Amino acid sequence: MAFNATLETINDTAKILLFGELDASTAPLFKEQVEKAAAQNVKKLALLMNDLDYMSSAGLRVLIFAKQKMGSGVDIYIISANEMVMDTIQKTGFHHSVILLDEYDAAKFEPV
C-alpha cells in the first residue's frame, strides 16, 4: 500500500495526516513534513494515524526525530493509532513522551 503524509496548520497546531505503510522507504516523506511543521513554530503537533496501517522502526525513528525537532515546548499527540502501531510505540516506551488520544477533537486543537 502507498504511503502519504499531509501537513495542515491551523492556528498554533500542525496536523500531519498519515496514510498507508510507514517504513524505511517512506519515512523520508514523513520526516519532511515534520521539518515543515517545526519551521512554523507551532505549540502542538497532532499526528493523525487512523489511516496508518503499519509503522516500522524507521517510522519510529521519525517520531523520535519529531520530538527532538519540535522541542520541549511542543506537545505531540498520537491520535487514532491502530493496535499494531500502538504496540510498536508502547514496546519502545515512546508513549511516555507523547499524548495518546483515541480521536481528534477539533475544539481541543482549533480554538474559535
VOLUM-647902 format. One record per atom (N, C-alpha, C): residue in one letter; residue number from 1; x, y negated, z; atom name. Coordinates in steps of 0.02 Angstrom, whole numbers, plus 50000, padded with zeros to 5 digits. Example, Ala and Ser with C-alpha at 12.3 -4.5 7.8 and 13.67 -1.06 7.14 Angstrom:
BEGIN
R aa   i    px    py    pz at
R  a   1 50660 50284 50390  N
R  a   1 50615 50225 50390 CA
R  a   1 50660 50165 50390  C
R  s   2 50642 50112 50354  N
R  s   2 50684 50053 50357 CA
R  s   2 50645 49998 50394  C
// end
This chain:
BEGIN
R aa   i    px    py    pz at
R  m   1 50042 50059 50000  N
R  m   1 50000 50000 50000 CA
R  m   1 50044 49938 50000  C
R  a   2 50024 49887 49965  N
R  a   2 50061 49825 49960 CA
R  a   2 50059 49788 50027  C
R  f   3 50104 49741 50036  N
R  f   3 50107 49700 50096 CA
R  f   3 50099 49627 50077  C
R  n   4 50066 49589 50120  N
R  n   4 50062 49518 50110 CA
R  n   4 50061 49483 50178  C
R  a   5 50092 49425 50182  N
R  a   5 50091 49384 50242 CA
R  a   5 50074 49313 50220  C
R  t   6 50020 49285 50248  N
R  t   6 49997 49220 50228 CA
R  t   6 49997 49173 50288  C
R  l   7 50028 49116 50280  N
R  l   7 50032 49066 50334 CA
R  l   7 49978 49013 50324  C
R  e   8 49945 48996 50379  N
R  e   8 49895 48943 50380 CA
R  e   8 49906 48905 50445  C
R  t   9 49909 48838 50442  N
R  t   9 49919 48798 50502 CA
R  t   9 49860 48753 50513  C
R  i  10 49833 48755 50575  N
R  i  10 49778 48712 50595 CA
R  i  10 49797 48680 50661  C
R  n  11 49800 48614 50662  N
R  n  11 49821 48576 50721 CA
R  n  11 49889 48601 50745  C
R  d  12 49894 48626 50806  N
R  d  12 49959 48647 50832 CA
R  d  12 49967 48723 50832  C
R  t  13 49927 48757 50789  N
R  t  13 49929 48830 50785 CA
R  t  13 49946 48853 50715  C
R  a  14 49996 48896 50711  N
R  a  14 50012 48930 50648 CA
R  a  14 49983 49000 50651  C
R  k  15 49947 49018 50599  N
R  k  15 49919 49086 50593 CA
R  k  15 49954 49121 50535  C
R  i  16 49978 49181 50548  N
R  i  16 50004 49223 50494 CA
R  i  16 49960 49284 50490  C
R  l  17 49928 49292 50433  N
R  l  17 49885 49350 50420 CA
R  l  17 49928 49404 50388  C
R  l  18 49931 49461 50418  N
R  l  18 49972 49517 50394 CA
R  l  18 49927 49571 50365  C
R  f  19 49946 49594 50306  N
R  f  19 49905 49642 50270 CA
R  f  19 49949 49697 50241  C
R  g  20 49930 49760 50251  N
R  g  20 49966 49816 50218 CA
R  g  20 50017 49849 50263  C
R  e  21 50074 49865 50234  N
R  e  21 50127 49902 50270 CA
R  e  21 50189 49860 50276  C
R  l  22 50209 49847 50338  N
R  l  22 50267 49806 50353 CA
R  l  22 50326 49852 50367  C
R  d  23 50372 49854 50319  N
R  d  23 50431 49896 50326 CA
R  d  23 50493 49858 50304  C
R  a  24 50548 49893 50295  N
R  a  24 50612 49860 50278 CA
R  a  24 50608 49821 50212  C
R  s  25 50569 49846 50165  N
R  s  25 50565 49812 50100 CA
R  s  25 50520 49750 50102  C
R  t  26 50474 49747 50150  N
R  t  26 50427 49692 50153 CA
R  t  26 50440 49643 50210  C
R  a  27 50482 49662 50257  N
R  a  27 50497 49620 50315 CA
R  a  27 50523 49550 50296  C
R  p  28 50563 49543 50243  N
R  p  28 50586 49476 50224 CA
R  p  28 50529 49427 50209  C
R  l  29 50475 49451 50181  N
R  l  29 50417 49408 50167 CA
R  l  29 50387 49382 50233  C
R  f  30 50380 49426 50281  N
R  f  30 50355 49407 50347 CA
R  f  30 50402 49357 50380  C
R  k  31 50467 49371 50376  N
R  k  31 50517 49326 50406 CA
R  k  31 50514 49257 50375  C
R  e  32 50504 49254 50311  N
R  e  32 50498 49189 50275 CA
R  e  32 50440 49148 50302  C
R  q  33 50383 49181 50315  N
R  q  33 50325 49146 50342 CA
R  q  33 50338 49123 50414  C
R  v  34 50373 49163 50453  N
R  v  34 50391 49143 50522 CA
R  v  34 50436 49081 50520  C
R  e  35 50484 49080 50474  N
R  e  35 50528 49022 50469 CA
R  e  35 50489 48959 50450  C
R  k  36 50441 48965 50405  N
R  k  36 50399 48908 50386 CA
R  k  36 50358 48884 50445  C
R  a  37 50331 48931 50484  N
R  a  37 50291 48913 50543 CA
R  a  37 50335 48877 50595  C
R  a  38 50395 48901 50606  N
R  a  38 50441 48870 50654 CA
R  a  38 50459 48799 50634  C
R  a  39 50464 48787 50570  N
R  a  39 50482 48720 50545 CA
R  a  39 50426 48669 50557  C
R  q  40 50366 48693 50572  N
R  q  40 50309 48649 50582 CA
R  q  40 50300 48627 50655  C
R  n  41 50344 48651 50699  N
R  n  41 50342 48632 50770 CA
R  n  41 50273 48642 50802  C
R  v  42 50245 48701 50793  N
R  v  42 50179 48717 50821 CA
R  v  42 50187 48739 50894  C
R  k  43 50132 48743 50930  N
R  k  43 50132 48765 51000 CA
R  k  43 50111 48838 51008  C
R  k  44 50077 48864 50955  N
R  k  44 50052 48932 50957 CA
R  k  44 50064 48966 50890  C
R  l  45 50082 49029 50893  N
R  l  45 50088 49070 50833 CA
R  l  45 50042 49130 50841  C
R  a  46 49991 49133 50799  N
R  a  46 49943 49188 50801 CA
R  a  46 49958 49235 50743  C
R  l  47 49972 49298 50760  N
R  l  47 49987 49349 50710 CA
R  l  47 49925 49394 50705  C
R  l  48 49887 49385 50652  N
R  l  48 49826 49423 50642 CA
R  l  48 49843 49488 50607  C
R  m  49 49834 49543 50643  N
R  m  49 49857 49608 50619 CA
R  m  49 49800 49657 50604  C
R  n  50 49739 49633 50600  N
R  n  50 49683 49680 50589 CA
R  n  50 49688 49716 50523  C
R  d  51 49724 49688 50474  N
R  d  51 49732 49722 50409 CA
R  d  51 49803 49750 50400  C
R  l  52 49841 49752 50454  N
R  l  52 49908 49782 50451 CA
R  l  52 49902 49856 50468  C
R  d  53 49919 49898 50419  N
R  d  53 49910 49970 50428 CA
R  d  53 49970 50004 50462  C
R  y  54 50029 49975 50453  N
R  y  54 50090 50008 50476 CA
R  y  54 50144 49955 50489  C
R  m  55 50185 49967 50541  N
R  m  55 50242 49923 50553 CA
R  m  55 50301 49966 50574  C
R  s  56 50356 49959 50536  N
R  s  56 50417 49996 50552 CA
R  s  56 50460 49955 50600  C
R  s  57 50517 49981 50617  N
R  s  57 50564 49945 50661 CA
R  s  57 50587 49880 50628  C
R  a  58 50588 49877 50563  N
R  a  58 50607 49814 50528 CA
R  a  58 50555 49760 50543  C
R  g  59 50492 49778 50546  N
R  g  59 50440 49731 50564 CA
R  g  59 50447 49708 50636  C
R  l  60 50464 49754 50679  N
R  l  60 50476 49737 50749 CA
R  l  60 50534 49689 50756  C
R  r  61 50585 49698 50716  N
R  r  61 50643 49652 50718 CA
R  r  61 50620 49581 50699  C
R  v  62 50574 49575 50652  N
R  v  62 50549 49509 50633 CA
R  v  62 50507 49480 50690  C
R  l  63 50470 49521 50727  N
R  l  63 50433 49496 50785 CA
R  l  63 50482 49467 50837  C
R  i  64 50536 49503 50848  N
R  i  64 50587 49479 50896 CA
R  i  64 50619 49415 50870  C
R  f  65 50633 49413 50805  N
R  f  65 50659 49352 50773 CA
R  f  65 50610 49294 50784  C
R  a  66 50545 49308 50775  N
R  a  66 50494 49256 50783 CA
R  a  66 50495 49228 50853  C
R  k  67 50501 49271 50903  N
R  k  67 50504 49249 50973 CA
R  k  67 50564 49203 50983  C
R  q  68 50621 49221 50956  N
R  q  68 50681 49181 50963 CA
R  q  68 50676 49116 50923  C
R  k  69 50653 49120 50862  N
R  k  69 50650 49063 50817 CA
R  k  69 50599 49010 50841  C
R  m  70 50542 49033 50866  N
R  m  70 50490 48987 50887 CA
R  m  70 50509 48951 50952  C
R  g  71 50548 48984 50994  N
R  g  71 50570 48953 51056 CA
R  g  71 50523 48969 51114  C
R  s  72 50547 48954 51174  N
R  s  72 50509 48973 51234 CA
R  s  72 50446 48932 51244  C
R  g  73 50440 48874 51212  N
R  g  73 50380 48832 51219 CA
R  g  73 50322 48853 51176  C
R  v  74 50331 48904 51135  N
R  v  74 50278 48926 51089 CA
R  v  74 50250 48993 51112  C
R  d  75 50185 48996 51120  N
R  d  75 50152 49059 51137 CA
R  d  75 50141 49098 51073  C
R  i  76 50158 49163 51075  N
R  i  76 50146 49207 51017 CA
R  i  76 50091 49256 51035  C
R  y  77 50041 49259 50992  N
R  y  77 49983 49302 51002 CA
R  y  77 49984 49357 50950  C
R  i  78 49976 49419 50973  N
R  i  78 49966 49475 50927 CA
R  i  78 49892 49493 50932  C
R  i  79 49858 49487 50875  N
R  i  79 49786 49493 50875 CA
R  i  79 49763 49550 50831  C
R  s  80 49720 49592 50859  N
R  s  80 49687 49647 50823 CA
R  s  80 49735 49698 50792  C
R  a  81 49789 49713 50828  N
R  a  81 49835 49765 50803 CA
R  a  81 49804 49833 50812  C
R  n  82 49813 49876 50762  N
R  n  82 49785 49943 50767 CA
R  n  82 49827 49985 50816  C
R  e  83 49804 50045 50831  N
R  e  83 49834 50087 50882 CA
R  e  83 49907 50104 50866  C
R  m  84 49922 50119 50803  N
R  m  84 49990 50137 50783 CA
R  m  84 50037 50078 50792  C
R  v  85 50016 50019 50771  N
R  v  85 50058 49959 50777 CA
R  v  85 50067 49943 50851  C
R  m  86 50014 49946 50891  N
R  m  86 50019 49932 50963 CA
R  m  86 50066 49981 50997  C
R  d  87 50065 50044 50976  N
R  d  87 50108 50094 51004 CA
R  d  87 50182 50074 50994  C
R  t  88 50198 50052 50934  N
R  t  88 50266 50030 50918 CA
R  t  88 50285 49971 50963  C
R  i  89 50241 49923 50970  N
R  i  89 50255 49863 51010 CA
R  i  89 50263 49882 51084  C
R  q  90 50220 49925 51109  N
R  q  90 50222 49942 51180 CA
R  q  90 50281 49987 51198  C
R  k  91 50300 50033 51154  N
R  k  91 50356 50077 51168 CA
R  k  91 50422 50039 51176  C
R  t  92 50426 49982 51142  N
R  t  92 50487 49942 51146 CA
R  t  92 50484 49891 51203  C
R  g  93 50425 49883 51233  N
R  g  93 50418 49834 51287 CA
R  g  93 50405 49764 51262  C
R  f  94 50399 49755 51196  N
R  f  94 50390 49688 51169 CA
R  f  94 50323 49657 51189  C
R  h  95 50275 49699 51209  N
R  h  95 50210 49673 51229 CA
R  h  95 50214 49628 51291  C
R  h  96 50270 49632 51328  N
R  h  96 50280 49588 51385 CA
R  h  96 50300 49518 51364  C
R  s  97 50320 49510 51301  N
R  s  97 50344 49445 51277 CA
R  s  97 50292 49406 51237  C
R  v  98 50234 49436 51226  N
R  v  98 50182 49405 51186 CA
R  v  98 50115 49411 51222  C
R  i  99 50065 49379 51194  N
R  i  99 49997 49383 51220 CA
R  i  99 49956 49427 51172  C
R  l 100 49926 49479 51199  N
R  l 100 49888 49526 51158 CA
R  l 100 49813 49509 51162  C
R  l 101 49781 49504 51104  N
R  l 101 49710 49491 51102 CA
R  l 101 49676 49541 51054  C
R  d 102 49615 49558 51071  N
R  d 102 49577 49605 51028 CA
R  d 102 49549 49571 50966  C
R  e 103 49533 49506 50973  N
R  e 103 49506 49470 50915 CA
R  e 103 49526 49397 50916  C
R  y 104 49522 49366 50859  N
R  y 104 49539 49296 50852 CA
R  y 104 49479 49253 50870  C
R  d 105 49488 49209 50919  N
R  d 105 49435 49164 50940 CA
R  d 105 49455 49093 50918  C
R  a 106 49422 49068 50866  N
R  a 106 49440 49003 50838 CA
R  a 106 49437 48947 50890  C
R  a 107 49390 48951 50937  N
R  a 107 49384 48899 50988 CA
R  a 107 49446 48895 51031  C
R  k 108 49480 48949 51041  N
R  k 108 49541 48951 51082 CA
R  k 108 49600 48919 51045  C
R  f 109 49601 48925 50979  N
R  f 109 49657 48903 50940 CA
R  f 109 49645 48838 50901  C
R  e 110 49583 48822 50888  N
R  e 110 49568 48765 50844 CA
R  e 110 49520 48717 50879  C
R  p 111 49545 48678 50927  N
R  p 111 49500 48631 50962 CA
R  p 111 49470 48581 50915  C
R  v 112 49409 48562 50929  N
R  v 112 49372 48515 50885 CA
R  v 112 49395 48444 50898  C
// end
